[in-house]
Amino acid sequence: LAAFLKTCDAAFGPDLLNLAGATARGKVAFDAVAELLDPKKPSEVRRAALHALRRIGPYRAQARLIPLLRTDEAELGSVLQVLCESHPYRLNPAVVEPLRKLTEAMRRLHRLDREALPHQSYALAEVLGHYGHPKFLPGLIEWAQSDDHVTADQATSTQRKWTGMCPREDAHAWERWWKKAKPLLEAK
């Protein structure tokens, strides 16, 4: 299977990768599929490789996707979808900081353009909510409170899911909670 994957093209690649995701296991298969994430490969092949990696080794796939967590990544939406399809209790610690940095980069784009990367932004909010890591909360809160992007409501919904409250509904209760929680969340 690994030898066939090396000849993957747009015509047969997605079907072969679907087969690999359904049947292959182990490092050799994982590495062969991971090579197909190369930006020079056709989009269909890259997307199929992303989904196959998740099925072959979901925990390892998260770490392998780190270089693709960039706002200029053509398949960012698919990368985030794959992360969201992984088990929420199996977050690879190596992914935490890159996701936090992606949130910061996305927020910089949001401030420049209210409609920048709407699908990818929505998917990012979903991923942050899916894993619920404390390091994601400050960026998510800033996103929700700024209300400067079309996905701010999604960020607010995710924030409410985590904390049980929303600053738009009860600003004083939120301020009290955040005053206590922020130092704990930002502690190293």
Secondary structure as GFF3:
##gff-version 3
##sequence-region A 1 188
A	DSSP	alpha_helix	2	5	.	.	.	ID=ss1
A	DSSP	alpha_helix	13	23	.	.	.	ID=ss2
A	DSSP	alpha_helix	27	34	.	.	.	ID=ss3
A	DSSP	three_ten_helix	35	37	.	.	.	ID=ss4
A	DSSP	alpha_helix	43	56	.	.	.	ID=ss5
A	DSSP	alpha_helix	58	64	.	.	.	ID=ss6
A	DSSP	three_ten_helix	66	68	.	.	.	ID=ss7
A	DSSP	alpha_helix	76	85	.	.	.	ID=ss8
A	DSSP	three_ten_helix	93	95	.	.	.	ID=ss9
A	DSSP	alpha_helix	96	112	.	.	.	ID=ss10
A	DSSP	alpha_helix	118	131	.	.	.	ID=ss11
A	DSSP	three_ten_helix	134	136	.	.	.	ID=ss12
A	DSSP	alpha_helix	137	146	.	.	.	ID=ss13
A	DSSP	alpha_helix	152	163	.	.	.	ID=ss14
A	DSSP	alpha_helix	171	186	.	.	.	ID=ss15
###
